[in-house]
Structures are given as C-alpha cells and as structure tokens.
Amino acid sequence: MQTEDLLDACLVAQARGQAPLEILAHRATSDQRVEVESLLDLAGRLRSQAAPPLRPDVRDAMAARLAVAMRADVAAGAWIN
C-alpha cells in the first residue's frame, strides 16, 4: 500500500473515532509507519488549533446570503407547518 493511501486511511479512521495505529500495524512497512505517524501527529496539532477569524466583510457577505436564502424559504412557504 502506498504511503499516501495509508495516510488517507488513517485520517478517515481518526475521523470515525477509530485507532489509525491498527491500520499501520497491519498494512505499513516500518518506514511508512514512521512517516505516517509523524504526519498524523502534525494533522492532530493542526486540528486542535482555532480557525482564523473571518474578516468583517466576509462575515457580512455570508450573513447577507443567509438572509436572502431565509427570505426565499419564507416566501416559498417553507416555514408553514
């Protein structure tokens, strides 16, 4: 199995709450294991960082699109029980 495929399988396993190290134990060579474990560590550190704040103009544009979509739903009767 290629290293990229191992990394992908491990990241999917992590997202599903499974242990990626089990995948490495059964499918990876020792060199691949070292490389993928390092990348998994990096991915974990990146995941734990807070997302950067949105610029005010981007936030305002998102709010405007949401408001338009909500008005369209109300006009179409989507909120009628």
C-alpha positions, 0 to 999 in steps of 0.5 A, spaced: 500 500 500 502 506 498 504 511 503 499 516 501 493 511 501 495 509 508 495 516 510 488 517 507 486 511 511 488 513 517 485 520 517 478 517 515 479 512 521 481 518 526 475 521 523 470 515 525 473 515 532 477 509 530 485 507 532 489 509 525 495 505 529 491 498 527 491 500 520 499 501 520 500 495 524 497 491 519 498 494 512 505 499 513 512 497 512 516 500 518 518 506 514 511 508 512 509 507 519 514 512 521 512 517 516 505 516 517 505 517 524 509 523 524 504 526 519 498 524 523 501 527 529 502 534 525 494 533 522 492 532 530 496 539 532 493 542 526 486 540 528 486 542 535 488 549 533 482 555 532 480 557 525 482 564 523 477 569 524 473 571 518 474 578 516 468 583 517 466 583 510 466 576 509 462 575 515 457 580 512 457 577 505 455 570 508 450 573 513 447 577 507 446 570 503 443 567 509 438 572 509 436 572 502 436 564 502 431 565 509 427 570 505 426 565 499 424 559 504 419 564 507 416 566 501 416 559 498 412 557 504 417 553 507 416 555 514 408 553 514 407 547 518 
